[in-house]
Amino acid sequence: MLENTPSVEQFRTTCVVAGGGPAGMMVGFLLARAGIEVVVLEKHRDFLRDFRGDTIHPSTLNLMHELGLLDDFLKLPHQQVRQLSGVIGTTKVQLADFSHLPGHCQFLALMPQWDFLNFLAEAAGRYRNFSLRMETEALELIEEDGRIAGLWAKSSGHSLKITTDLVIAADGRGSTLRSQAALDVQDIGAPMDVLWMRLSRKPDDPATPLGHVGAGKIFVMLDRGDYWQCAFVIRKGGFNQVLARGLDTFRADIVAVAPELEDRVAELKTWDDIKLLTVKVDRLRQWARPGLICIGDAAHAMSPIGGVGINLAIQDAVAAANLLQKPLSIRQCTIDELAKVQRRRSFPTRATQWLQVRVQNNIISRVLASREAPKPPWPLRLIGRCPYLQRLFARVVGLGVRPEHVQTPDILPPPVTKRD
């Protein structure tokens, strides 16, 4: 037990959020904005880390508009993607057209996640009832009379005992608090893992399709301004085989599917330049216990297909703030109130995972098992020929199922206007 450590800091707050990722920062910001005292714990020193997902979808951009933050947000460095296409074998297929979406932004924004999180932290920091504690890791739940009453954390050589009305677990797919709470996880499975890497982007590089599909290979390129963020899809558990074949062979595999990178694959000098993402698709059967709720990846790990994971987590955060702000304000956040969040977000989660699993099983698994140059399957050929279906696909990817809207109030006093 951490209470036996030499230095213990103790305090109480209304809500503590474990995890300073997109879900944790957004729910902390929205609750503080609505007048709830909230503490967000982030185990790292800063947000400058190599995140795997940096796509900000129109659903999230619309939320930034609702919060009055969109103009400032779009001043941050980013790239805009208005159409998605892929090359399957030798055939280019147009997949999505975001230019007809409703709302204020008809594009995906590619933005480093650390810039996004720093932006949210700065916006939340305007509220005196918001506290962000970096280098502070949630470790152990505190249970009293069958209810989660707080948590133990560690920070800079000392322990914290935080008592609270609600713990929000937003600590990712490997959630410590989810395990502590013994919540049942339904493993849906994924047939793939992903190797992430960076390759330089030259000023005269042309716009390139998002995805390249070759014989047994899938390669994704995201334009990040001065570099390409690249993903090479491999069979589930196949990384050791990739290692055994050697780095030269891996570079050759990239060139085979994306020949335009032949002049720069040598930038991958060691395996340290390549990061493994173990893909999981799972969800909790029950998201909450009295005094605790899981959101984002802690409640449901998503496949990287569509890049929707961050945006689905943010939708969870908005729904949680909308539904829990009033119960928290009167300190009556019961299990029934927490269950409303799961009921609200369960269908979007299940529907999105259902679509991802269909793509995994019917397209990705077949490509990875094939040794012949692929041809676009008929559903993709149909989408490529039909602008209406491209708009529909853009709506599914860009806005998702049941997009949320900010319903919490803003308690920040308006600025004082100086008079002459």
ABEGO torsion letter per residue (X at the ends): XAAABABBBBBBBABBBBEABAAAAAAAAAAAAAGBBBBBBBABABABBBBABABBBAAAAAAAAAAGAAAAAAABBBBBBABBBBBBEABBBBABBAAABBEABBBBBBBBAAAAAAAAAAAAAABAABBBBBGBBBABBBBBGGBBAEBBBBBGGBBBBBBBABBBBAAEAABAAAAAAGBBBBBAEBABBBBBBBBBBBAABBBBBABBBBBGBBBBBBBAGABBBBBBBBBBGAAAAAAAAEAAAAAAAAAAABAAAAAAAAABABAAABBBBBBBBBBBABABBBGBBBBEAAABBBBABGGAAAAAAAAAAAAAAAAAAAAAAAGBBBAAAAAAAAAAAAAAAAAAAAAAAAAAAAAAAAAAABABBBBBBAAAAAAAABAAAAAAAAAAAAAEBGBBBBABBBABBBBBBBBX
